[in-house]
């Protein structure tokens, strides 16, 4: 149950000589007096029903007590950003008094609120473009389908906050994994919003189609409540071994405890029904997975706060981390609104080789070839570099975070697994002390090879003739 609290207002606006008789008039007063007539970059919404003094109004995490009889107006100060982010709840009395409560989330009643003013772009033709009509698989050579797995999580928080762009992010990465990199259905675990519940789960009033690739099979394995995500994680834990590579991809909303207090959890991923997956639980999950490599890609607000829980690691397991924002920032829908979140759009586009129509982008070819080293593979570091360069929201509004351990191992892995020509494949990334030797070298006929490792690892042994040519 949410705690019942009266949040102390950070701003008291003196009464004006006005009589406020409707939610629309309350919104007009807020725009005129509080916003000085400008709502650039903002949305202003009103609650259709009035509020009474002492009434508790639910937010995602707490309840706010109405200071007087009147109306509630929400000022979304960065309307193109994902929640959680700064906003203002403005209580307006019938006499025109205003009390402002600074918040990080909207009222739970957001789906019932009326948009009175908004600076959000009007969706264009791209909004009716079918993704599956656009998508054409771009198969890559060298994939390792038997040893590549993915866990995809999109919580959405609630029906009123689960926007179409989160479905777009998930559909784009899912079809790219399957069509381009050969991932099998059973190796991709998807936890999405309310799962296969037929009730509407999107903010636009539609129900998300659980068949992401239109092959007739349901691709949502679980809902994205904490219980559902835990079940998805347990599936991955049971399937992935030390020969396998795992991608964890998250999108939708995130929160940051650092903004309000120093009490853990420091950051969290919002799940369905306002539940949370915090960074400490996530850290424990990663440490329990015995994979050949783990790659975490996060789009949600404050996603960079998960960096320290992902890398560095212990035990020599290669890991990479990519995020849309720092641990202190919101992530943005950006110029791809309303179909996609822009950072995730460019990251997945780099991995796929092109982008679908979205927002103000017509789709099609990428700004430049993401394969910077021309080795024939787009590795995790190259995809992050491209998303950083192409995302119109950064730097400044978003500061995407990158990390890998061992250092530079992000260039050794791609969505298809280990890059065959990478330094890791050549044996240069070794977990701890290493020794190897033969009794006589050079040798002819047979020889005994002794290898000593600090911990279990894949070993490649190569034989060369006296001219330096590898023969086996």
Secondary structure as GFF3:
##gff-version 3
##sequence-region A 1 472
A	DSSP	beta_strand	3	5	.	.	.	ID=ss1
A	DSSP	beta_strand	11	13	.	.	.	ID=ss2
A	DSSP	alpha_helix	23	29	.	.	.	ID=ss3
A	DSSP	pi_helix	30	34	.	.	.	ID=ss4
A	DSSP	beta_strand	43	46	.	.	.	ID=ss5
A	DSSP	beta_strand	56	58	.	.	.	ID=ss6
A	DSSP	beta_strand	62	65	.	.	.	ID=ss7
A	DSSP	beta_strand	70	76	.	.	.	ID=ss8
A	DSSP	beta_strand	87	93	.	.	.	ID=ss9
A	DSSP	beta_strand	98	103	.	.	.	ID=ss10
A	DSSP	three_ten_helix	108	112	.	.	.	ID=ss11
A	DSSP	beta_strand	114	118	.	.	.	ID=ss12
A	DSSP	three_ten_helix	125	128	.	.	.	ID=ss13
A	DSSP	alpha_helix	131	134	.	.	.	ID=ss14
A	DSSP	three_ten_helix	145	147	.	.	.	ID=ss15
A	DSSP	beta_strand	148	154	.	.	.	ID=ss16
A	DSSP	alpha_helix	164	181	.	.	.	ID=ss17
A	DSSP	three_ten_helix	185	187	.	.	.	ID=ss18
A	DSSP	beta_strand	188	192	.	.	.	ID=ss19
A	DSSP	alpha_helix	226	239	.	.	.	ID=ss20
A	DSSP	beta_strand	245	251	.	.	.	ID=ss21
A	DSSP	beta_strand	254	256	.	.	.	ID=ss22
A	DSSP	three_ten_helix	257	259	.	.	.	ID=ss23
A	DSSP	beta_strand	267	270	.	.	.	ID=ss24
A	DSSP	three_ten_helix	272	274	.	.	.	ID=ss25
A	DSSP	beta_strand	276	278	.	.	.	ID=ss26
A	DSSP	alpha_helix	279	288	.	.	.	ID=ss27
A	DSSP	beta_strand	293	298	.	.	.	ID=ss28
A	DSSP	three_ten_helix	303	306	.	.	.	ID=ss29
A	DSSP	alpha_helix	307	310	.	.	.	ID=ss30
A	DSSP	beta_strand	318	323	.	.	.	ID=ss31
A	DSSP	three_ten_helix	334	336	.	.	.	ID=ss32
A	DSSP	alpha_helix	342	352	.	.	.	ID=ss33
A	DSSP	alpha_helix	380	390	.	.	.	ID=ss34
A	DSSP	beta_strand	402	405	.	.	.	ID=ss35
A	DSSP	three_ten_helix	409	411	.	.	.	ID=ss36
A	DSSP	beta_strand	413	414	.	.	.	ID=ss37
A	DSSP	beta_strand	417	418	.	.	.	ID=ss38
A	DSSP	beta_strand	434	438	.	.	.	ID=ss39
A	DSSP	beta_strand	449	453	.	.	.	ID=ss40
###
